[in-house]
Amino acid sequence: MFLLNACQIQDFSVFSSMPESLRRPRRSAWADANRAGAATDSFLEGPVFDEAGNLYVTDIPWGRIFRIDSSGQWTLAAEYDGEPNGMKFLDAGRLLITDYKNGLMLLDLSTGRVEPYLERRNSERFKGVNDLVFDSAGNLYFTDQGQSGLHDPSGRLYRLRRNGQLDLLLDNVPSPNGVALSPDERVLYLAVTRGNCVWRVPLLPDGSVSKVGQFFTSYGPSGPDGLAVDTQGNVIVANPGLGYVWLLNPRAEPVVVWRSPKGASTTNIAFGGPDRRTLYCTESTSGSILTAQAPAAGLPLSRLR
């Protein structure tokens, strides 16, 4: 395609793969609904780094959170009755988790205990929350994807303010997934998986949104998933189904495409390394963590302050 011909094409390297001792090759309720009942030994998502350089990832079907150290060694940080997806640090010792089954959950890394953070809105359960990002003021943006899609464009984007106020920003999204903020935090980028695109959501000073548009259009059997933004304002898009991760400039022109050597389910991404220029990607069908060098550093992730 012309998009690929106009940019650099590079291959990821494999940083680490889940040890066989941690895999569970059998059916689960999540796999029955999302993998046509196929035995799914793991499904990795939600990569995020702590201050010591450890990488944390979720395993959706088995309700597990793993810690992967800088040498690629895996340890179990928590296991509970849930379906964890995206993660961000609330503070140095606690991870906030978007859990499809339970809502927003909080993991205390010192104890491994997982507790509810926000389970319902006005006594109504969420459809199935997916991913999240904090702004510099401590406001939390998160997606509520559920089983929405082009047949049912009812996925939602929320903002949870520091004072506890929950704002429904969008409720017409066909499968909202990854979220990321521009460097000036005036724009939120929203992965729309079943629409096979990324939306551009302007954030207005009064707290509302307006003139939401389609920023990038992909193709193939599954659309954009996890997102990140670098210090130059480039948008990085994990695209499962293709096995690609796109680096798009602020005009949505592809500059680099990284390809997976292990499988096509490139679900989510995080910047790491001492200069934040190493891109880490979860490849979920193989249970692998992929890496590549990015041209610019990733934006530092904000927390609740």
C-alpha positions in Angstrom: 0.0 0.0 0.0 1.1 3.6 -0.6 1.3 4.3 3.1 3.9 1.7 3.6 5.9 2.8 0.6 6.1 6.3 2.0 7.7 5.5 5.3 10.5 3.4 7.0 9.7 -0.2 7.6 11.5 -1.8 10.6 11.2 -5.0 12.5 10.8 -5.3 16.3 13.2 -7.4 18.3 11.9 -9.8 21.0 12.8 -8.6 24.5 11.2 -11.4 26.5 8.4 -14.1 26.3 6.2 -15.4 29.0 7.8 -18.6 30.5 6.0 -21.8 29.8 5.5 -22.3 33.6 3.2 -19.3 33.6 1.1 -20.1 30.6 -2.4 -21.6 31.0 -3.4 -23.2 27.7 -7.1 -23.8 28.3 -10.5 -22.2 27.8 -11.7 -19.2 29.8 -14.9 -17.1 30.0 -12.9 -14.3 28.3 -11.7 -16.5 25.5 -15.1 -17.9 24.9 -16.4 -14.4 24.3 -13.4 -12.9 22.6 -11.4 -15.7 21.0 -14.2 -18.0 19.7 -13.6 -20.4 22.5 -10.0 -21.2 21.6 -7.6 -22.2 24.4 -5.8 -19.0 25.2 -2.8 -19.4 27.5 -2.5 -15.6 28.0 -3.4 -12.3 26.4 -1.0 -9.5 27.3 -2.0 -5.8 27.5 -1.4 -2.6 29.5 2.4 -2.1 29.5 3.6 0.5 32.0 7.0 1.2 33.7 7.7 1.9 37.3 10.5 4.3 38.4 13.0 1.5 38.8 12.6 0.4 35.2 10.4 -2.7 35.8 7.7 -3.3 33.2 4.2 -4.3 34.3 1.7 -6.0 32.0 -1.7 -7.5 32.4 -3.0 -10.9 31.4 -6.7 -10.4 30.6 -8.2 -13.9 30.6 -6.5 -15.0 33.9 -6.7 -11.8 35.9 -3.0 -11.5 36.4 -0.5 -8.7 36.6 3.2 -9.5 35.9 6.4 -7.6 36.6 9.2 -8.0 34.1 12.6 -6.7 35.2 15.3 -5.2 32.9 16.8 -8.6 32.2 13.4 -10.0 31.0 12.6 -12.1 34.1 8.9 -12.5 34.9 7.3 -12.5 38.4 3.6 -12.5 39.3 2.7 -9.2 41.0 -1.0 -10.0 41.5 -3.8 -12.4 40.6 -7.5 -11.8 41.3 -11.0 -12.4 39.9 -11.0 -9.9 37.0 -10.1 -9.2 33.4 -7.4 -6.4 33.7 -6.5 -4.5 30.6 -4.9 -1.0 30.7 -2.8 0.3 33.6 -1.3 3.5 34.8 0.4 4.4 38.1 -1.7 6.3 40.5 1.4 7.0 42.6 4.7 5.2 43.1 3.3 2.1 44.8 -0.2 1.7 43.3 -1.5 0.8 39.8 -4.9 1.9 38.5 -6.3 -0.8 36.3 -9.1 -0.7 33.7 -10.8 -4.1 34.3 -13.4 -5.2 31.8 -15.2 -7.3 34.4 -15.1 -5.0 37.5 -14.5 -1.4 36.4 -11.6 0.6 37.7 -9.5 -1.3 40.2 -6.5 -0.4 42.3 -3.5 -2.6 42.9 -1.2 -2.1 45.9 2.1 -3.4 44.7 3.5 -3.8 48.2 0.8 -6.3 49.2 -0.6 -7.6 45.8 -4.1 -6.7 47.0 -6.6 -5.5 44.4 -9.5 -3.3 45.5 -12.3 -1.5 43.7 -11.6 2.2 42.7 -14.7 3.0 40.6 -17.0 0.1 39.9 -20.2 1.8 38.7 -21.6 5.1 37.4 -24.9 6.2 39.0 -25.4 2.6 40.2 -25.0 1.3 36.6 -22.2 -1.0 35.6 -19.8 0.0 32.8 -19.9 -1.8 29.5 -16.3 -3.0 29.9 -13.6 -0.4 30.6 -10.4 -0.7 28.5 -7.6 1.9 28.7 -6.7 5.1 30.6 -4.5 8.1 30.8 -3.9 10.9 33.3 -3.4 14.5 32.4 -1.0 16.8 34.3 -3.8 18.1 36.6 -4.7 14.5 37.7 -7.8 14.1 35.6 -8.3 10.6 34.4 -9.6 9.8 30.9 -10.7 6.2 30.3 -12.6 4.2 27.7 -15.6 2.0 28.1 -15.6 -0.3 25.2 -17.7 -3.3 26.0 -18.8 -5.2 22.9 -19.5 -2.1 20.9 -18.7 -1.8 17.2 -20.0 -0.6 13.9 -23.2 -2.7 14.7 -23.6 -0.9 18.0 -21.6 2.4 18.2 -22.3 3.0 21.8 -18.8 2.9 23.4 -18.0 5.7 25.8 -15.2 8.0 26.8 -15.1 9.3 30.3 -13.2 11.9 32.3 -12.9 11.4 36.1 -11.9 14.6 37.7 -9.8 14.8 40.9 -12.9 15.9 42.9 -14.7 12.7 41.9 -16.9 14.2 39.2 -17.4 11.8 36.3 -18.0 13.4 32.9 -19.3 11.4 30.0 -17.5 13.0 27.0 -18.5 10.7 24.2 -21.1 7.9 24.0 -21.2 7.1 20.2 -17.9 5.3 19.6 -17.7 2.0 17.8 -15.2 0.2 20.1 -13.2 2.9 22.0 -9.8 1.5 23.1 -6.4 3.2 23.7 -6.2 6.9 24.7 -3.3 9.3 24.7 -2.8 13.1 25.1 -1.0 15.6 22.9 2.0 17.3 24.5 0.0 20.4 25.3 -3.0 18.3 26.5 -5.4 20.2 24.2 -6.1 17.0 22.2 -7.0 13.5 23.2 -6.3 10.7 20.7 -8.7 7.9 20.8 -8.3 4.5 19.2 -11.5 3.3 17.6 -10.8 -0.4 17.0 -13.9 -1.5 15.1 -14.0 1.7 13.1 -10.3 0.9 12.1 -9.2 4.4 12.9 -8.0 7.0 15.5 -10.2 9.9 16.4 -8.9 13.4 17.3 -10.8 14.8 20.3 -10.3 18.5 21.1 -10.5 19.2 24.8 -12.0 22.7 25.3 -11.2 25.0 28.3 -14.8 24.6 29.7 -14.3 20.8 30.0 -16.4 19.9 26.9 -15.3 18.4 23.6 -16.1 19.7 20.1 -15.5 18.9 16.4 -14.3 15.4 17.0 -12.7 14.1 13.8 -11.1 11.1 12.3 -7.3 11.6 12.5 -6.0 8.3 11.0 -7.5 5.5 9.0 -6.0 2.0 9.1 -7.1 -1.2 7.4 -7.2 -5.0 7.9 -9.1 -7.4 10.2 -8.7 -5.4 13.5 -8.1 -1.7 14.1 -6.0 0.4 16.3 -5.6 -0.6 20.0 -3.0 1.0 22.3 -1.7 4.5 21.8 1.2 6.7 22.9 2.6 10.1 22.1 6.2 11.3 22.0 7.8 14.6 22.8 7.6 15.7 19.2 3.8 15.2 19.1 4.0 12.0 17.0 1.3 9.5 17.7 2.3 5.8 18.0 -0.5 3.3 17.2 -0.5 -0.4 18.0 -2.4 -2.1 15.3 -3.4 -5.8 16.0 -4.5 -7.8 13.0 -1.7 -6.3 11.0 1.1 -6.9 13.5 2.2 -3.3 13.0 2.9 -0.3 15.2 2.6 3.0 13.3 4.5 6.2 14.1 2.4 9.0 12.7 3.5 12.6 12.6 1.1 15.3 13.8 -0.5 15.3 10.3 -1.2 11.6 10.6 1.4 10.7 8.0 3.2 7.4 8.7 6.9 8.0 9.3 7.9 4.5 10.7 6.1 1.2 10.7 7.5 -1.5 13.1 6.5 -5.1 12.3 6.2 -7.9 14.7 8.3 -11.0 14.2 6.2 -13.2 16.5 2.5 -12.7 15.7 0.0 -10.2 14.5 -1.6 -9.1 17.8 0.4 -6.0 18.7 -1.9 -4.7 21.3 -0.3 -1.9 23.4 2.8 0.1 23.8 5.0 1.9 26.3 8.2 4.0 26.3 11.0 2.8 28.5 14.8 2.9 28.9 16.9 5.6 30.6 16.1 8.1 27.8 12.5 6.9 27.2 13.4 6.2 23.6 12.9 2.4 23.7 9.5 1.4 22.5 8.0 -1.8 24.2 5.0 -3.6 22.7 2.8 -6.4 23.9 2.3 -9.1 21.3 -0.6 -11.0 22.8 -0.9 -14.2 20.7 2.7 -15.3 21.4 2.8 -13.8 24.9 5.9 -11.7 24.0 7.3 -8.3 24.7 8.8 -6.6 21.6 11.2 -3.7 21.5 12.5 -1.1 19.0 14.3 2.2 19.1 12.1 5.3 18.5 13.3 8.5 16.9 12.1 10.6 19.9 11.4 10.1 23.6 8.0 9.2 24.8 6.1 11.8 26.9 6.4 11.2 30.6 3.2 9.7 32.0 1.2 11.9 34.5 -0.3 10.6 37.7 -2.9 11.7 40.2 -1.2 14.6 42.0 
